[in-house]
């Protein structure tokens, strides 16, 4: 891999940290999914993740995969709320580790 084509991304884990209402979708505190290798979503076997909760967090994932300036709000903030007001489900985006990628292998 050429140094000019390499770059780093963080692998991420999105975990349900709180449900302040009733869990209509069946998620529980501690449920999670991981985003690895730039674009692979992994959900533990036998588990699920609500499409609407996933939809709420998706727009932030590409940014959280990258190192940002220390004062950027997205670098500091990691909590996301599901849009269902009955559930008041809160998720945390955590960085798990860096991965070196080759841009020639991606689109």
ABEGO torsion letter per residue (X at the ends): XBAAABBBBBBBBBBBABBABBBAAGBBBGBBBBBBGGABBBBBBGBBBBAAAAAAAAAAAAAAABBBBAABAAAABABBBBABAAAGBBBBBBBAEBBBBBAAABX
